[in-house]
Amino acid sequence: IIRHWLEAGASGWRLDVADELPDGFIDRLNRAAKAQDENAMVLGEVWEDASNKTAYGVRRRYLLGGQLDSVMNYPFRDAILGFLLGEHASLIMDRIETIVENYPPQVLRILMNHIGTHDTERALTVLGGEPASSRGREWQSAHTLSPEQRETGLERMRLAAFLQFMLPGVPCIYYGDEAGMEGYRDPFNRACYPWGHEDEDLIAWYRYLGLLRQEHGDILKDGGLRSVYAHDNVLSFERYVETEGGEDALFVAVNRSMENAVIPGLHLDNAEFIFGAPYPNPAGGDFKLPPFGFTLLRIHREKTENGES
């Protein structure tokens, strides 16, 4: 079955609830896929850190070779949404860095980065609406975002997508998220695509993020990640790659609050403004971000005499 559908044109397999599948089954499935096409992808649904996942009392070996090439990246989803809803930035960066440190680079580069799936509430609803908590389907079916909630949700949604496209892995969009669809838990997150009623501004935002991803793919596809400043309402990091003459980097910063925010003592020499809040700011070494503000800068650093960038 695995080889048949790969031969018919499929490029890989996504395994639903991979922790319900025995190791021996995943081993044989992987062998069949690679025998048919060495580049066929085997991706698993794992909600936790897949490098140390335990299921049914067994430590799983998903990422040790011969099983999963990569996984759905729920930890990044939870981190992005958690940050935008008020969790402390330093804790969010710690979650992101834990995955970056735990996963092999081959896995990290092709993580399925999403902020919504068929198993979760719509990201826009999470970011702007009242939590469903333990409320039943009747309440969920009757509740949509108010105009004020939707406006806040859309501000946060743009920042969520921006982070999704800047972090290690491959951005994956659940249909309709880019069009501004709302919805609580299944089945309300699976409505038909809103043909003729799309949020065109949000679609344009996603298109531009895709262009940025393509233009700076040399860094975003394979680059490392390091934290720059994660405190209070601000999350900032760099994606970087080493070059023959030094280093190329993208500086990413997001202010989740409705008030101005400052990154203190920021000195980024040779920074090229790409997107968002302009640089240099007029406040010396303090970088200002407006409400729901963000920035993307590209930096080239030359190696010094001691070999450091």
N, C-alpha and C positions, 0 to 999 in steps of 0.2 A: 504494500500500500504506500509506504513512504517513497519508494523508488518510482512507482507508477506516476504519482502526481508531480514529482520533480521532473520526470521525463516529459510530462504534459505541459510544463511551463512554470510551475511554482518555483520560487527561489528559496524557500525555506519553510520551517514549521514553527508555530507558536504552540507551546504545550500549556493547556489550561491547568490550573492548580497542580503545578509540577510536584508539590509535596505529597500528592495522592498517588503518584506513580512510583513503583519500586525502582531502586537503582539499576537492577538488572535490565529492566525494560528500557530505561533511558539509555543505558549503555548500548543496547542492541539497536535502538532507534537511531542513535547518533552514528553508529557504524554503517547502517543502511543508507543514511542520508549522505555521508561523506563518500561512500562507495559509488553512489550515483553522481555526485557533484561535490568536489572537495571544497567548494565555496558555498555550498548550501548552508543556510543558517538554521540553528536549532536554538530557539529562545523560549525561556520558561517564565510562567507567571509565578513570581515569588514576591510576597509583600514585604518581607523583612530583609535584613542584610543576608544576602545569599551566600556569603563566604563562611558564615558560622551557623547556618540554619539547622535546627534540629526538628525532625518530624517523626512522630511515633517512637520517640526515644532513641532515634538514630541520627547521628551527626551526618548531614548530607554532604556530598562531594561534588556538587553542581559545577564548581568553577575550577576543579583540579585537573581538567582535561578529559576528553572523551565523553562528556555529558552535554552541558549547556554552553553555547558560545557566549550568551549574555542573557539578561533578564529584564523584565519590566521594572522600571525604577521608581517604585513607590516611596522609598526613603527621600528622594529628591522632591517628589510631589508634596509629601508631608512637610518637608522643610520649607519649600517655597510658600505654600498656603499658610503654614504656621507663622512664618515671619510676617507676612502681610496682614495677619490677623492679630499681631501683638506679641508673639513670643519673642524672647530676648535674642537679639541678633547674634550674640556670642554663642549661644546654645545652638542656633541654627547653623552657624558656620562649623561648629564642632560636628554636627550630624553630617554635613556635606563632606568635611575632611575625613571623617571616619570611613565613608564609602570609598573615597578616592584612595585612601591608604590601604583599605582591605582588599579591594578588587584588583586583579591583574590588569595591566594596561590594555591588553587585547580585549578584555571584557568591558572595561570602562569606556573605551572609544565607541562602542556600539550599543551602549545602554539604551533601552527604549524609554526616553524621557517624556513623560506625559504629566498633565495637571488634571486630567479627567479621563475616565474610562466608562465602559458600560456597567461597571460594578460600583461606581461612585456617584455622589451627587454632582450635578453640573458645577464646574469651577466658578462660574459667575454667581450661581446661587450661594455657594459656600462663602464667597468673598463679599457679597452684598446683602444676603438675606438673613432672616432669623433662623438659628439652628433648629433642625427638625427634632434633635434629641430623640426622645422615645415616643414622639407623636406618631399616630397611625397614618394610614394611607388617605383617609378622608381629609385630614388636616393638610397633608402634603399636596393633595390634588387641588385644594382650594386656594393655596397660597402662591402668589407670585411677588416679584419685587415691586415695591412702590417706586415712583419716579426718582425719589431721593436715594433709595437703596440701590437702584439700578445705576445711577450716576456714580455712586461710590464704588459699586462692584466693577464697573467698567474701568475706572481709574486703577483699581487694584489688578484687574485682569490684564491690562496692558503691561504692568510691571511684572506680573507673574509670567506672561509669555516672554518678555524680555529676558528674565532670568533663565527660563527654560531653554531659550535659544543660545545663551551664553555659557551654560555649564557643560562639563564634559558629557558626551553621549550624543544621541541623535534625537532631535525634537520630533515628537509624534503627536499629531493633533486628533483628538476625538471629534468626529464629524459634528459640525454645528457650533463647537466652542468658538471658532473663528468668526461665526456669524452672530454671536451674542445669545445663544440659546440658554434658557433657564431650565430648572427641573430638580426636584428632590430625588430621593432614592428610587430605584427600579420599581415600577416601570416608567416613572415620570422623567427620568433622564434619557429615555429612548424615543422621544417624540420624533415625528418626521422633520426633515430638514425644512427650514422656513423659506421656501422658494418665494421670491418676490418681497420678502419682509426681512431680509438680512440687514445686519448693522454694517453698512458699507464702510464706515470709518474704521471699525474693528478689523474688517477683512483687509483694508489697505494697510493697517498696522502689521498684520501677520505677513502680508506680502513683502513689506519692507524688511521685516526681520529675516525673512527667507533670503532676500538679496544681500543683507549684511552677512548672513551665514555663508553664502556663496563667495562673497568678495573677500572675506577674511578666513576662508576655510583652512589656509595654511596653519593658522593658530587654533581655530576652534575645533578642527577635526582631531588633531593629534596633540595639542598643547597641554602642558601641565597646569595645575591650579595652585595658587597660594593666596592666603588671606592677607588683606591690606588693613582694613579697619572694619570691625564688627562690634558696634556698640549702640545701645538704645534703639533709635529708629533707622539706623544706617547699616547697610550691608555692602561691603566692597571687597573685591578680589581682583586678581590678575590671572589671565590665561597667557601662557608664554611658551615659546619654543627657542631653543638655542640655535644660533646661526654661526657661520664660520667666523664672522667678525664680532659676535657678541650675542645679542638676544633681541627678539621681537616680542612685544607683549601687547595685550589688550587690557586696559583698565576699565573695570565695570563697577558702578556705584548706584545704589538705589536708596531713596528716602521714602519710607512707607507712610509717613505722617502727613497730616494736613497743615503742618507748620514748616517753616524753614529749618534746615538742618545743616550742620557743619562737620566736615572731616578736618580735624586740626592738624597743622604742621605737614601738609601734603606738598611734596616737592617732586614734580614729574617733569624732568628735563626732556627735551626733544619730543614732547607730546603733540600728536596731531589730533585735532578735534574731529570726531566722526559723527556723533549723534547725541542729542540731549542737551543738558546744561553746558554752556560754553566754557572753554578753558583757554587761557588762564583766567581765573576769577580775580577781581580787583582787591581781594582781601589778603594779600601777601601769601603766606603758606597755608591759610585756611581755605578749604574748598567749600563753597556754598552750594547747596542743593535746594531748589524750591519745593513747595508742597507736592507730594507724589512725583518728585523729580528724580532724574536719573542722568547718567552720563556714560558715554563710551568713547575712550581715547585710545589711540594706537601710539606705541612708544618703541623707539629703537635705541638700544643701549650698546655702546661700543665696549669691547673688552679693554680693561686697564692693563698696565704693565705687569701686574701680578696675576693676570688672567681672569679677574672678576669683572662682571658686567656692571 
